[in-house]
């Protein structure tokens, strides 16, 4: 049986992650409070941020930016889409 969590983002008891997806305290918080579906939503948003802002995952500034946006998205009321973002039709 899959592990479940009361998801802080979606407000429901849902399937949890298999392991912390991020190092440190933030990763443990995500593991304990964020469901698999909510994490998938974050990954989609993160991809948008990386593509729209042309971020490099190896750039320490970009990683710090993504970590801050991840915390806002999952725990702080949301992360904004990039200004002028238009989803593909």
C-alpha positions as CSV (number, residue, x, y, z in Angstrom):
1,X,0.0,0.0,0.0
2,X,1.3,3.5,-0.9
3,X,2.2,6.0,1.8
4,X,-0.3,8.9,2.1
5,X,0.0,12.4,3.3
6,X,-2.4,15.2,4.0
7,X,-1.3,17.4,1.1
8,X,-0.6,21.0,2.1
9,X,-1.2,22.2,-1.5
10,X,-4.2,20.3,-2.5
11,X,-5.8,19.9,1.0
12,X,-6.6,16.2,0.6
13,X,-5.2,12.9,1.8
14,X,-3.3,11.7,-1.2
15,X,-0.4,9.4,-2.2
16,X,2.9,10.7,-0.9
17,X,6.4,10.7,-2.5
18,X,8.6,7.7,-2.1
19,X,11.6,9.7,-0.8
20,X,12.5,13.4,-0.2
21,X,12.8,15.0,-3.6
22,X,15.2,17.7,-2.4
23,X,18.1,17.8,0.1
24,X,17.9,19.2,3.6
25,X,15.1,20.5,5.7
26,X,13.0,21.6,2.7
27,X,13.2,18.1,1.2
28,X,12.0,16.6,4.5
29,X,9.1,19.1,4.7
30,X,8.1,18.3,1.1
31,X,8.3,14.6,1.8
32,X,6.1,14.9,4.9
33,X,3.5,17.4,3.5
34,X,3.3,17.3,-0.3
35,X,1.5,14.6,-2.3
36,X,2.7,13.0,-5.5
37,X,0.1,14.9,-7.6
38,X,1.1,18.3,-6.1
39,X,4.8,17.5,-6.7
40,X,4.0,16.8,-10.4
41,X,2.3,20.2,-10.6
42,X,5.4,21.8,-9.2
43,X,7.6,20.0,-11.8
44,X,5.4,21.3,-14.6
45,X,5.7,24.8,-13.2
46,X,9.4,24.5,-12.7
47,X,9.8,23.4,-16.3
48,X,7.9,26.6,-17.4
49,X,10.2,28.7,-15.2
50,X,13.4,27.1,-16.6
51,X,12.2,27.5,-20.2
52,X,10.8,31.0,-19.9
53,X,13.8,32.4,-17.9
54,X,16.3,30.2,-19.8
55,X,17.8,28.9,-16.5
56,X,20.6,26.5,-16.2
57,X,20.3,23.8,-13.5
58,X,24.0,24.0,-12.8
59,X,24.0,27.8,-12.1
60,X,23.9,28.3,-8.4
61,X,21.8,31.5,-8.7
62,X,19.2,29.6,-10.8
63,X,19.1,26.8,-8.3
64,X,18.6,29.2,-5.5
65,X,15.8,31.0,-7.5
66,X,14.1,27.6,-8.2
67,X,14.3,26.6,-4.6
68,X,12.7,29.8,-3.4
69,X,10.0,29.4,-6.1
70,X,9.4,25.8,-5.1
71,X,8.9,26.8,-1.5
72,X,6.4,29.6,-2.5
73,X,4.6,27.2,-4.9
74,X,4.2,24.4,-2.4
75,X,3.9,26.3,0.9
76,X,3.5,30.0,0.3
77,X,0.4,30.5,-1.7
78,X,1.9,30.0,-5.2
79,X,4.6,31.0,-7.6
80,X,3.7,33.4,-10.4
81,X,4.0,32.5,-14.0
82,X,6.7,34.5,-15.8
83,X,5.5,37.9,-17.0
84,X,4.1,37.6,-20.5
85,X,3.9,33.8,-20.4
86,X,1.5,32.4,-23.0
87,X,0.9,28.6,-22.9
88,X,1.1,26.8,-26.2
89,X,-2.2,26.2,-27.9
